[in-house]
Amino acid sequence: MLHEAGATTHAAPFAARFRSPFSRNTQFLSPDRKQTIFQIRLHQVGLVHAAVDPSKANGEQIKRMQFELYVHRIEIEGSSVLGFS
């Protein structure tokens, strides 16, 4: 599903790399970046759809893309201060 009205197909080569599910971790660090406050683990993430938002040629606006993902399982680990166990 890489084609949508108003979207270009430039996302197709990018999306092809992410057809197989993968896992990722995201850590949220303290302001001094020395301690992990909490982390989110995403398991079996896959790309459902990717599209480049329409824009004007030679415009000064930032090019934007939209991604639709699925996630099989999410784990949150973190500080009890935030209410996570």
C-alpha positions in Angstrom: 0.0 0.0 0.0 2.4 2.7 -1.1 0.1 4.6 -3.4 -2.3 7.1 -2.2 -4.0 10.1 -3.8 -1.8 13.2 -3.6 1.3 11.1 -2.5 4.3 10.4 -4.6 6.0 7.0 -4.9 9.4 8.2 -3.7 8.7 6.3 -0.5 8.7 2.9 -2.3 12.5 2.3 -2.1 12.5 3.3 1.5 9.5 1.2 2.4 11.0 -1.9 0.7 13.7 -2.0 3.3 11.2 -2.3 6.1 8.8 -5.0 4.9 10.1 -7.5 7.4 9.2 -6.9 11.0 11.9 -5.6 13.3 12.4 -4.7 17.0 13.6 -1.4 18.5 14.3 0.2 21.9 13.9 3.9 22.7 15.5 5.2 25.9 14.4 8.5 27.5 17.4 10.0 29.3 17.8 12.3 32.2 18.7 16.0 31.3 22.4 15.2 31.9 22.1 12.1 29.6 23.8 9.8 32.1 20.8 7.9 33.4 18.0 6.2 31.6 14.7 7.3 33.1 12.6 4.7 31.2 12.7 2.8 27.9 10.1 1.6 25.5 10.7 -1.7 23.6 8.8 -2.2 20.4 8.6 -5.8 19.2 7.8 -6.9 15.7 7.3 -3.5 14.2 6.3 -3.4 10.6 5.5 -0.8 8.0 2.0 -0.7 6.7 2.1 2.4 4.6 4.6 5.2 3.7 3.8 8.4 1.7 5.4 11.7 0.9 3.1 14.6 1.7 2.4 16.9 -1.3 4.5 20.0 -1.5 5.2 22.8 -3.9 8.3 22.7 -6.1 11.1 24.9 -4.8 9.1 25.7 -1.7 10.9 26.6 1.5 8.7 24.3 3.6 10.1 21.1 5.1 9.4 17.9 3.2 7.2 15.6 5.3 6.4 11.9 5.2 3.7 9.9 6.8 4.3 6.4 8.1 1.7 3.9 9.3 3.2 1.2 11.5 2.0 -1.9 13.4 3.5 -3.1 16.6 2.9 -6.6 17.9 4.0 -6.0 21.5 5.2 -3.0 23.6 7.2 -3.2 26.8 7.8 -0.2 29.1 10.6 -0.4 31.7 11.5 2.5 33.9 11.7 4.4 37.1 9.1 3.8 39.8 9.0 7.6 40.0 7.1 7.6 36.8 4.8 4.8 37.9 6.5 2.1 35.8 7.7 -1.1 37.4 
